Amino acid sequence: MTALATSMIDVLDALLEQLQRRRERVLRAVPGTSRAVRLAELYEQEARVFSLLFERSQTRIEWRAALSAEAHARSCARTWRAQANAYRSSTDICRNTGLNGVWS
C-alpha cells in the first residue's frame, strides 16, 4: 500500500470515527422526528465514506467489506428515514384529532 493510500485510509477512518461519536450523541437525544432525521443523515454520510473506501480498495476483501458496510449504512439510513416519517405521521394524526403532544 502506498503512502498516499495509507494517508487516505487514515482520513476515512477518522471520518468514520467522527460520525460514530456524532451518532452516539444523537442517540442520547429524546426520540422523535428530529433525532430520526439526524440519524438517517449520519448513516447516509457513513455510506458515502464507505463508498469512497470501496473506490480506493486495492484487494478483493477490502472492497467486499466496504461494499457490505456501505449497504448496511444505507439500510440503517432507510430505517431511520422511515422512523422519521412514522413520527411525522403520528404527529399529524395527533394534530388532526386534537391529541396534540400525546405521541410526539
Backbone as XML, in Angstrom:
<?xml version="1.0"?>
<chain id="A" units="angstrom">
  <residue number="1" name="MET">
    <atom name="N" x="0.852" y="-1.170" z="0.000"/>
    <atom name="CA" x="0.000" y="0.000" z="0.000"/>
    <atom name="C" x="0.898" y="1.233" z="0.000"/>
  </residue>
  <residue number="2" name="THR">
    <atom name="N" x="0.592" y="2.185" z="-0.830"/>
    <atom name="CA" x="1.423" y="3.385" z="-0.919"/>
    <atom name="C" x="1.126" y="4.327" z="0.231"/>
  </residue>
  <residue number="3" name="ALA">
    <atom name="N" x="2.022" y="5.306" z="0.388"/>
    <atom name="CA" x="1.822" y="6.289" z="1.453"/>
    <atom name="C" x="0.538" y="7.076" z="1.231"/>
  </residue>
  <residue number="4" name="LEU">
    <atom name="N" x="0.245" y="7.384" z="-0.023"/>
    <atom name="CA" x="-0.983" y="8.115" z="-0.325"/>
    <atom name="C" x="-2.208" y="7.285" z="0.055"/>
  </residue>
  <residue number="5" name="ALA">
    <atom name="N" x="-2.188" y="6.021" z="-0.273"/>
    <atom name="CA" x="-3.303" y="5.158" z="0.065"/>
    <atom name="C" x="-3.454" y="5.043" z="1.572"/>
  </residue>
  <residue number="6" name="THR">
    <atom name="N" x="-2.338" y="4.890" z="2.281"/>
    <atom name="CA" x="-2.385" y="4.814" z="3.742"/>
    <atom name="C" x="-2.941" y="6.104" z="4.323"/>
  </residue>
  <residue number="7" name="SER">
    <atom name="N" x="-2.508" y="7.219" z="3.789"/>
    <atom name="CA" x="-2.988" y="8.509" z="4.269"/>
    <atom name="C" x="-4.494" y="8.654" z="4.021"/>
  </residue>
  <residue number="8" name="MET">
    <atom name="N" x="-4.979" y="8.177" z="2.865"/>
    <atom name="CA" x="-6.409" y="8.248" z="2.557"/>
    <atom name="C" x="-7.192" y="7.351" z="3.504"/>
  </residue>
  <residue number="9" name="ILE">
    <atom name="N" x="-6.682" y="6.173" z="3.780"/>
    <atom name="CA" x="-7.344" y="5.266" z="4.716"/>
    <atom name="C" x="-7.438" y="5.923" z="6.088"/>
  </residue>
  <residue number="10" name="ASP">
    <atom name="N" x="-6.368" y="6.585" z="6.498"/>
    <atom name="CA" x="-6.380" y="7.269" z="7.793"/>
    <atom name="C" x="-7.438" y="8.367" z="7.839"/>
  </residue>
  <residue number="11" name="VAL">
    <atom name="N" x="-7.580" y="9.097" z="6.747"/>
    <atom name="CA" x="-8.592" y="10.156" z="6.673"/>
    <atom name="C" x="-9.996" y="9.557" z="6.757"/>
  </residue>
  <residue number="12" name="LEU">
    <atom name="N" x="-10.228" y="8.500" z="5.994"/>
    <atom name="CA" x="-11.546" y="7.859" z="6.016"/>
    <atom name="C" x="-11.844" y="7.260" z="7.386"/>
  </residue>
  <residue number="13" name="ASP">
    <atom name="N" x="-10.839" y="6.678" z="8.009"/>
    <atom name="CA" x="-11.010" y="6.120" z="9.353"/>
    <atom name="C" x="-11.374" y="7.227" z="10.344"/>
  </residue>
  <residue number="14" name="ALA">
    <atom name="N" x="-10.714" y="8.369" z="10.243"/>
    <atom name="CA" x="-11.022" y="9.500" z="11.129"/>
    <atom name="C" x="-12.446" y="9.998" z="10.892"/>
  </residue>
  <residue number="15" name="LEU">
    <atom name="N" x="-12.870" y="10.039" z="9.640"/>
    <atom name="CA" x="-14.243" y="10.453" z="9.331"/>
    <atom name="C" x="-15.254" y="9.495" z="9.945"/>
  </residue>
  <residue number="16" name="LEU">
    <atom name="N" x="-14.991" y="8.197" z="9.812"/>
    <atom name="CA" x="-15.904" y="7.205" z="10.389"/>
    <atom name="C" x="-15.955" y="7.320" z="11.909"/>
  </residue>
  <residue number="17" name="GLU">
    <atom name="N" x="-14.818" y="7.577" z="12.527"/>
    <atom name="CA" x="-14.770" y="7.750" z="13.983"/>
    <atom name="C" x="-15.591" y="8.967" z="14.403"/>
  </residue>
  <residue number="18" name="GLN">
    <atom name="N" x="-15.449" y="10.050" z="13.667"/>
    <atom name="CA" x="-16.207" y="11.269" z="13.965"/>
    <atom name="C" x="-17.713" y="11.025" z="13.802"/>
  </residue>
  <residue number="19" name="LEU">
    <atom name="N" x="-18.099" y="10.332" z="12.750"/>
    <atom name="CA" x="-19.526" y="10.019" z="12.541"/>
    <atom name="C" x="-20.065" y="9.143" z="13.663"/>
  </residue>
  <residue number="20" name="GLN">
    <atom name="N" x="-19.267" y="8.192" z="14.117"/>
    <atom name="CA" x="-19.706" y="7.327" z="15.207"/>
    <atom name="C" x="-19.926" y="8.134" z="16.488"/>
  </residue>
  <residue number="21" name="ARG">
    <atom name="N" x="-19.016" y="9.049" z="16.797"/>
    <atom name="CA" x="-19.191" y="9.882" z="18.000"/>
    <atom name="C" x="-20.433" y="10.761" z="17.882"/>
  </residue>
  <residue number="22" name="ARG">
    <atom name="N" x="-20.657" y="11.331" z="16.701"/>
    <atom name="CA" x="-21.853" y="12.158" z="16.494"/>
    <atom name="C" x="-23.113" y="11.318" z="16.634"/>
  </residue>
  <residue number="23" name="ARG">
    <atom name="N" x="-23.096" y="10.103" z="16.087"/>
    <atom name="CA" x="-24.259" y="9.221" z="16.184"/>
    <atom name="C" x="-24.542" y="8.864" z="17.647"/>
  </residue>
  <residue number="24" name="GLU">
    <atom name="N" x="-23.504" y="8.595" z="18.407"/>
    <atom name="CA" x="-23.703" y="8.279" z="19.823"/>
    <atom name="C" x="-24.336" y="9.449" z="20.571"/>
  </residue>
  <residue number="25" name="ARG">
    <atom name="N" x="-23.930" y="10.684" z="20.238"/>
    <atom name="CA" x="-24.545" y="11.869" z="20.870"/>
    <atom name="C" x="-26.012" y="11.989" z="20.479"/>
  </residue>
  <residue number="26" name="VAL">
    <atom name="N" x="-26.303" y="11.776" z="19.195"/>
    <atom name="CA" x="-27.687" y="11.894" z="18.724"/>
    <atom name="C" x="-28.561" y="10.818" z="19.361"/>
  </residue>
  <residue number="27" name="LEU">
    <atom name="N" x="-28.021" y="9.620" z="19.539"/>
    <atom name="CA" x="-28.799" y="8.541" z="20.146"/>
    <atom name="C" x="-29.192" y="8.854" z="21.587"/>
  </residue>
  <residue number="28" name="ARG">
    <atom name="N" x="-28.452" y="9.729" z="22.241"/>
    <atom name="CA" x="-28.809" y="10.116" z="23.611"/>
    <atom name="C" x="-29.920" y="11.163" z="23.647"/>
  </residue>
  <residue number="29" name="ALA">
    <atom name="N" x="-30.267" y="11.726" z="22.495"/>
    <atom name="CA" x="-31.327" y="12.734" z="22.423"/>
    <atom name="C" x="-32.692" y="12.064" z="22.603"/>
  </residue>
  <residue number="30" name="VAL">
    <atom name="N" x="-33.679" y="12.876" z="22.914"/>
    <atom name="CA" x="-35.046" y="12.388" z="23.076"/>
    <atom name="C" x="-35.543" y="11.855" z="21.736"/>
  </residue>
  <residue number="31" name="PRO">
    <atom name="N" x="-36.132" y="10.644" z="21.740"/>
    <atom name="CA" x="-36.664" y="10.101" z="20.486"/>
    <atom name="C" x="-37.701" y="11.037" z="19.862"/>
  </residue>
  <residue number="32" name="GLY">
    <atom name="N" x="-37.651" y="11.152" z="18.567"/>
    <atom name="CA" x="-38.604" y="11.988" z="17.852"/>
    <atom name="C" x="-38.162" y="12.168" z="16.411"/>
  </residue>
  <residue number="33" name="THR">
    <atom name="N" x="-38.901" y="12.979" z="15.695"/>
    <atom name="CA" x="-38.631" y="13.195" z="14.274"/>
    <atom name="C" x="-37.238" y="13.739" z="14.040"/>
  </residue>
  <residue number="34" name="SER">
    <atom name="N" x="-36.849" y="14.764" z="14.777"/>
    <atom name="CA" x="-35.554" y="15.398" z="14.584"/>
    <atom name="C" x="-34.418" y="14.408" z="14.796"/>
  </residue>
  <residue number="35" name="ARG">
    <atom name="N" x="-34.511" y="13.623" z="15.831"/>
    <atom name="CA" x="-33.475" y="12.624" z="16.128"/>
    <atom name="C" x="-33.388" y="11.604" z="15.001"/>
  </residue>
  <residue number="36" name="ALA">
    <atom name="N" x="-34.529" y="11.117" z="14.546"/>
    <atom name="CA" x="-34.546" y="10.115" z="13.480"/>
    <atom name="C" x="-33.964" y="10.683" z="12.183"/>
  </residue>
  <residue number="37" name="VAL">
    <atom name="N" x="-34.294" y="11.921" z="11.865"/>
    <atom name="CA" x="-33.757" y="12.560" z="10.658"/>
    <atom name="C" x="-32.243" y="12.708" z="10.776"/>
  </residue>
  <residue number="38" name="ARG">
    <atom name="N" x="-31.764" y="13.153" z="11.927"/>
    <atom name="CA" x="-30.318" y="13.317" z="12.124"/>
    <atom name="C" x="-29.590" y="11.979" z="12.010"/>
  </residue>
  <residue number="39" name="LEU">
    <atom name="N" x="-30.179" y="10.921" z="12.566"/>
    <atom name="CA" x="-29.551" y="9.601" z="12.466"/>
    <atom name="C" x="-29.511" y="9.124" z="11.017"/>
  </residue>
  <residue number="40" name="ALA">
    <atom name="N" x="-30.585" y="9.349" z="10.285"/>
    <atom name="CA" x="-30.607" y="8.975" z="8.869"/>
    <atom name="C" x="-29.511" y="9.715" z="8.110"/>
  </residue>
  <residue number="41" name="GLU">
    <atom name="N" x="-29.363" y="10.997" z="8.382"/>
    <atom name="CA" x="-28.330" y="11.791" z="7.705"/>
    <atom name="C" x="-26.926" y="11.286" z="8.044"/>
  </residue>
  <residue number="42" name="LEU">
    <atom name="N" x="-26.706" y="10.931" z="9.303"/>
    <atom name="CA" x="-25.392" y="10.415" z="9.699"/>
    <atom name="C" x="-25.093" y="9.082" z="9.011"/>
  </residue>
  <residue number="43" name="TYR">
    <atom name="N" x="-26.098" y="8.211" z="8.917"/>
    <atom name="CA" x="-25.890" y="6.942" z="8.231"/>
    <atom name="C" x="-25.656" y="7.155" z="6.731"/>
  </residue>
  <residue number="44" name="GLU">
    <atom name="N" x="-26.302" y="8.152" z="6.143"/>
    <atom name="CA" x="-26.064" y="8.455" z="4.732"/>
    <atom name="C" x="-24.629" y="8.940" z="4.524"/>
  </residue>
  <residue number="45" name="GLN">
    <atom name="N" x="-24.146" y="9.753" z="5.459"/>
    <atom name="CA" x="-22.755" y="10.205" z="5.375"/>
    <atom name="C" x="-21.797" y="9.026" z="5.527"/>
  </residue>
  <residue number="46" name="GLU">
    <atom name="N" x="-22.113" y="8.127" z="6.451"/>
    <atom name="CA" x="-21.281" y="6.947" z="6.648"/>
    <atom name="C" x="-21.245" y="6.099" z="5.369"/>
  </residue>
  <residue number="47" name="ALA">
    <atom name="N" x="-22.387" y="5.952" z="4.717"/>
    <atom name="CA" x="-22.434" y="5.185" z="3.464"/>
    <atom name="C" x="-21.530" y="5.823" z="2.414"/>
  </residue>
  <residue number="48" name="ARG">
    <atom name="N" x="-21.513" y="7.162" z="2.346"/>
    <atom name="CA" x="-20.644" y="7.839" z="1.379"/>
    <atom name="C" x="-19.166" y="7.589" z="1.695"/>
  </residue>
  <residue number="49" name="VAL">
    <atom name="N" x="-18.814" y="7.564" z="2.968"/>
    <atom name="CA" x="-17.425" y="7.281" z="3.345"/>
    <atom name="C" x="-17.051" y="5.862" z="2.921"/>
  </residue>
  <residue number="50" name="PHE">
    <atom name="N" x="-17.934" y="4.907" z="3.176"/>
    <atom name="CA" x="-17.644" y="3.529" z="2.772"/>
    <atom name="C" x="-17.604" y="3.398" z="1.251"/>
  </residue>
  <residue number="51" name="SER">
    <atom name="N" x="-18.376" y="4.210" z="0.550"/>
    <atom name="CA" x="-18.317" y="4.216" z="-0.905"/>
    <atom name="C" x="-16.941" y="4.689" z="-1.379"/>
  </residue>
  <residue number="52" name="LEU">
    <atom name="N" x="-16.421" y="5.727" z="-0.725"/>
    <atom name="CA" x="-15.070" y="6.198" z="-1.054"/>
    <atom name="C" x="-14.029" y="5.120" z="-0.764"/>
  </residue>
  <residue number="53" name="LEU">
    <atom name="N" x="-14.201" y="4.429" z="0.350"/>
    <atom name="CA" x="-13.284" y="3.350" z="0.687"/>
    <atom name="C" x="-13.350" y="2.240" z="-0.369"/>
  </residue>
  <residue number="54" name="PHE">
    <atom name="N" x="-14.562" y="1.924" z="-0.797"/>
    <atom name="CA" x="-14.745" y="0.921" z="-1.846"/>
    <atom name="C" x="-13.982" y="1.322" z="-3.112"/>
  </residue>
  <residue number="55" name="GLU">
    <atom name="N" x="-14.114" y="2.588" z="-3.504"/>
    <atom name="CA" x="-13.464" y="3.073" z="-4.725"/>
    <atom name="C" x="-11.944" y="3.009" z="-4.632"/>
  </residue>
  <residue number="56" name="ARG">
    <atom name="N" x="-11.409" y="3.094" z="-3.422"/>
    <atom name="CA" x="-9.959" y="3.100" z="-3.244"/>
    <atom name="C" x="-9.395" y="1.761" z="-2.776"/>
  </residue>
  <residue number="57" name="SER">
    <atom name="N" x="-10.264" y="0.777" z="-2.653"/>
    <atom name="CA" x="-9.817" y="-0.546" z="-2.195"/>
    <atom name="C" x="-8.872" y="-1.170" z="-3.206"/>
  </residue>
  <residue number="58" name="GLN">
    <atom name="N" x="-7.881" y="-1.857" z="-2.673"/>
    <atom name="CA" x="-6.880" y="-2.460" z="-3.553"/>
    <atom name="C" x="-6.968" y="-3.985" z="-3.578"/>
  </residue>
  <residue number="59" name="THR">
    <atom name="N" x="-7.714" y="-4.548" z="-2.662"/>
    <atom name="CA" x="-7.856" y="-6.004" z="-2.663"/>
    <atom name="C" x="-9.338" y="-6.356" z="-2.657"/>
  </residue>
  <residue number="60" name="ARG">
    <atom name="N" x="-9.603" y="-7.569" z="-3.068"/>
    <atom name="CA" x="-10.984" y="-8.025" z="-3.142"/>
    <atom name="C" x="-11.655" y="-8.032" z="-1.769"/>
  </residue>
  <residue number="61" name="ILE">
    <atom name="N" x="-10.943" y="-8.452" z="-0.735"/>
    <atom name="CA" x="-11.521" y="-8.496" z="0.610"/>
    <atom name="C" x="-11.863" y="-7.091" z="1.098"/>
  </residue>
  <residue number="62" name="GLU">
    <atom name="N" x="-11.028" y="-6.100" z="0.760"/>
    <atom name="CA" x="-11.305" y="-4.717" z="1.159"/>
    <atom name="C" x="-12.569" y="-4.197" z="0.489"/>
  </residue>
  <residue number="63" name="TRP">
    <atom name="N" x="-12.692" y="-4.430" z="-0.833"/>
    <atom name="CA" x="-13.880" y="-3.881" z="-1.494"/>
    <atom name="C" x="-15.134" y="-4.615" z="-1.084"/>
  </residue>
  <residue number="64" name="ARG">
    <atom name="N" x="-15.021" y="-5.907" z="-0.772"/>
    <atom name="CA" x="-16.200" y="-6.621" z="-0.269"/>
    <atom name="C" x="-16.643" y="-6.063" z="1.080"/>
  </residue>
  <residue number="65" name="ALA">
    <atom name="N" x="-15.698" y="-5.831" z="1.955"/>
    <atom name="CA" x="-16.028" y="-5.287" z="3.280"/>
    <atom name="C" x="-16.616" y="-3.886" z="3.155"/>
  </residue>
  <residue number="66" name="ALA">
    <atom name="N" x="-16.010" y="-3.062" z="2.306"/>
    <atom name="CA" x="-16.505" y="-1.699" z="2.126"/>
    <atom name="C" x="-17.910" y="-1.700" z="1.516"/>
  </residue>
  <residue number="67" name="LEU">
    <atom name="N" x="-18.123" y="-2.571" z="0.544"/>
    <atom name="CA" x="-19.435" y="-2.659" z="-0.097"/>
    <atom name="C" x="-20.500" y="-3.121" z="0.891"/>
  </residue>
  <residue number="68" name="SER">
    <atom name="N" x="-20.159" y="-4.076" z="1.716"/>
    <atom name="CA" x="-21.085" y="-4.575" z="2.736"/>
    <atom name="C" x="-21.399" y="-3.491" z="3.763"/>
  </residue>
  <residue number="69" name="ALA">
    <atom name="N" x="-20.371" y="-2.790" z="4.211"/>
    <atom name="CA" x="-20.571" y="-1.721" z="5.193"/>
    <atom name="C" x="-21.407" y="-0.588" z="4.604"/>
  </residue>
  <residue number="70" name="GLU">
    <atom name="N" x="-21.174" y="-0.270" z="3.332"/>
    <atom name="CA" x="-21.974" y="0.769" z="2.675"/>
    <atom name="C" x="-23.437" y="0.349" z="2.601"/>
  </residue>
  <residue number="71" name="ALA">
    <atom name="N" x="-23.689" y="-0.893" z="2.223"/>
    <atom name="CA" x="-25.069" y="-1.388" z="2.134"/>
    <atom name="C" x="-25.747" y="-1.352" z="3.500"/>
  </residue>
  <residue number="72" name="HIS">
    <atom name="N" x="-25.013" y="-1.730" z="4.534"/>
    <atom name="CA" x="-25.575" y="-1.696" z="5.891"/>
    <atom name="C" x="-25.920" y="-0.257" z="6.291"/>
  </residue>
  <residue number="73" name="ALA">
    <atom name="N" x="-25.013" y="0.670" z="6.041"/>
    <atom name="CA" x="-25.271" y="2.070" z="6.396"/>
    <atom name="C" x="-26.477" y="2.611" z="5.631"/>
  </residue>
  <residue number="74" name="ARG">
    <atom name="N" x="-26.600" y="2.271" z="4.362"/>
    <atom name="CA" x="-27.766" y="2.722" z="3.576"/>
    <atom name="C" x="-29.066" y="2.117" z="4.121"/>
  </residue>
  <residue number="75" name="SER">
    <atom name="N" x="-29.001" y="0.873" z="4.548"/>
    <atom name="CA" x="-30.163" y="0.226" z="5.144"/>
    <atom name="C" x="-30.562" y="0.926" z="6.444"/>
  </residue>
  <residue number="76" name="CYS">
    <atom name="N" x="-29.587" y="1.243" z="7.258"/>
    <atom name="CA" x="-29.865" y="1.961" z="8.508"/>
    <atom name="C" x="-30.465" y="3.335" z="8.220"/>
  </residue>
  <residue number="77" name="ALA">
    <atom name="N" x="-29.933" y="4.013" z="7.205"/>
    <atom name="CA" x="-30.469" y="5.328" z="6.836"/>
    <atom name="C" x="-31.934" y="5.205" z="6.423"/>
  </residue>
  <residue number="78" name="ARG">
    <atom name="N" x="-32.267" y="4.183" z="5.626"/>
    <atom name="CA" x="-33.670" y="3.980" z="5.221"/>
    <atom name="C" x="-34.558" y="3.711" z="6.429"/>
  </residue>
  <residue number="79" name="THR">
    <atom name="N" x="-34.052" y="2.917" z="7.361"/>
    <atom name="CA" x="-34.821" y="2.597" z="8.565"/>
    <atom name="C" x="-35.106" y="3.864" z="9.369"/>
  </residue>
  <residue number="80" name="TRP">
    <atom name="N" x="-34.091" y="4.700" z="9.551"/>
    <atom name="CA" x="-34.292" y="5.934" z="10.319"/>
    <atom name="C" x="-35.159" y="6.937" z="9.567"/>
  </residue>
  <residue number="81" name="ARG">
    <atom name="N" x="-35.081" y="6.961" z="8.228"/>
    <atom name="CA" x="-35.988" y="7.827" z="7.443"/>
    <atom name="C" x="-37.433" y="7.362" z="7.643"/>
  </residue>
  <residue number="82" name="ALA">
    <atom name="N" x="-37.646" y="6.055" z="7.617"/>
    <atom name="CA" x="-38.994" y="5.516" z="7.839"/>
    <atom name="C" x="-39.473" y="5.858" z="9.244"/>
  </residue>
  <residue number="83" name="GLN">
    <atom name="N" x="-38.583" y="5.788" z="10.213"/>
    <atom name="CA" x="-38.951" y="6.143" z="11.589"/>
    <atom name="C" x="-39.332" y="7.619" z="11.669"/>
  </residue>
  <residue number="84" name="ALA">
    <atom name="N" x="-38.574" y="8.474" z="10.999"/>
    <atom name="CA" x="-38.900" y="9.904" z="10.979"/>
    <atom name="C" x="-40.275" y="10.129" z="10.362"/>
  </residue>
  <residue number="85" name="ASN">
    <atom name="N" x="-40.569" y="9.421" z="9.280"/>
    <atom name="CA" x="-41.888" y="9.547" z="8.641"/>
    <atom name="C" x="-42.993" y="9.052" z="9.567"/>
  </residue>
  <residue number="86" name="ALA">
    <atom name="N" x="-42.714" y="7.997" z="10.320"/>
    <atom name="CA" x="-43.709" y="7.488" z="11.274"/>
    <atom name="C" x="-43.968" y="8.516" z="12.371"/>
  </residue>
  <residue number="87" name="TYR">
    <atom name="N" x="-42.913" y="9.147" z="12.875"/>
    <atom name="CA" x="-43.090" y="10.202" z="13.881"/>
    <atom name="C" x="-43.916" y="11.353" z="13.302"/>
  </residue>
  <residue number="88" name="ARG">
    <atom name="N" x="-43.603" y="11.735" z="12.050"/>
    <atom name="CA" x="-44.364" y="12.819" z="11.413"/>
    <atom name="C" x="-45.836" y="12.453" z="11.286"/>
  </residue>
  <residue number="89" name="SER">
    <atom name="N" x="-46.092" y="11.216" z="10.867"/>
    <atom name="CA" x="-47.476" y="10.760" z="10.697"/>
    <atom name="C" x="-48.224" y="10.770" z="12.016"/>
  </residue>
  <residue number="90" name="SER">
    <atom name="N" x="-47.575" y="10.288" z="13.078"/>
    <atom name="CA" x="-48.254" y="10.254" z="14.374"/>
    <atom name="C" x="-48.505" y="11.670" z="14.875"/>
  </residue>
  <residue number="91" name="THR">
    <atom name="N" x="-47.578" y="12.577" z="14.602"/>
    <atom name="CA" x="-47.770" y="13.974" z="14.999"/>
    <atom name="C" x="-48.921" y="14.593" z="14.222"/>
  </residue>
  <residue number="92" name="ASP">
    <atom name="N" x="-48.994" y="14.294" z="12.915"/>
    <atom name="CA" x="-50.098" y="14.812" z="12.087"/>
    <atom name="C" x="-51.435" y="14.270" z="12.574"/>
  </residue>
  <residue number="93" name="ILE">
    <atom name="N" x="-51.492" y="12.987" z="12.928"/>
    <atom name="CA" x="-52.733" y="12.390" z="13.435"/>
    <atom name="C" x="-53.146" y="13.089" z="14.719"/>
  </residue>
  <residue number="94" name="CYS">
    <atom name="N" x="-52.174" y="13.327" z="15.598"/>
    <atom name="CA" x="-52.480" y="13.999" z="16.872"/>
    <atom name="C" x="-53.046" y="15.392" z="16.627"/>
  </residue>
  <residue number="95" name="ARG">
    <atom name="N" x="-52.445" y="16.118" z="15.693"/>
    <atom name="CA" x="-52.930" y="17.471" z="15.397"/>
    <atom name="C" x="-54.348" y="17.429" z="14.839"/>
  </residue>
  <residue number="96" name="ASN">
    <atom name="N" x="-54.578" y="16.471" z="13.946"/>
    <atom name="CA" x="-55.879" y="16.389" z="13.287"/>
    <atom name="C" x="-56.984" y="15.878" z="14.202"/>
  </residue>
  <residue number="97" name="THR">
    <atom name="N" x="-56.639" y="15.206" z="15.276"/>
    <atom name="CA" x="-57.660" y="14.657" z="16.182"/>
    <atom name="C" x="-57.737" y="15.405" z="17.501"/>
  </residue>
  <residue number="98" name="GLY">
    <atom name="N" x="-56.920" y="16.447" z="17.636"/>
    <atom name="CA" x="-56.944" y="17.215" z="18.884"/>
    <atom name="C" x="-56.129" y="16.572" z="19.991"/>
  </residue>
  <residue number="99" name="LEU">
    <atom name="N" x="-55.317" y="15.581" z="19.680"/>
    <atom name="CA" x="-54.480" y="14.912" z="20.687"/>
    <atom name="C" x="-53.032" y="15.403" z="20.600"/>
  </residue>
  <residue number="100" name="ASN">
    <atom name="N" x="-52.860" y="16.653" z="20.255"/>
    <atom name="CA" x="-51.548" y="17.221" z="20.057"/>
    <atom name="C" x="-50.640" y="16.968" z="21.257"/>
  </residue>
  <residue number="101" name="GLY">
    <atom name="N" x="-49.461" y="16.412" z="20.999"/>
    <atom name="CA" x="-48.490" y="16.183" z="22.045"/>
    <atom name="C" x="-48.570" y="14.824" z="22.704"/>
  </residue>
  <residue number="102" name="VAL">
    <atom name="N" x="-49.576" y="14.031" z="22.376"/>
    <atom name="CA" x="-49.725" y="12.737" z="23.022"/>
    <atom name="C" x="-48.633" y="11.767" z="22.604"/>
  </residue>
  <residue number="103" name="TRP">
    <atom name="N" x="-48.318" y="11.706" z="21.259"/>
    <atom name="CA" x="-47.303" y="10.769" z="20.777"/>
    <atom name="C" x="-46.061" y="11.443" z="20.275"/>
  </residue>
  <residue number="104" name="SER">
    <atom name="N" x="-45.938" y="12.720" z="20.327"/>
    <atom name="CA" x="-44.749" y="13.367" z="19.737"/>
    <atom name="C" x="-43.652" y="13.490" z="20.751"/>
  </residue>
</chain>
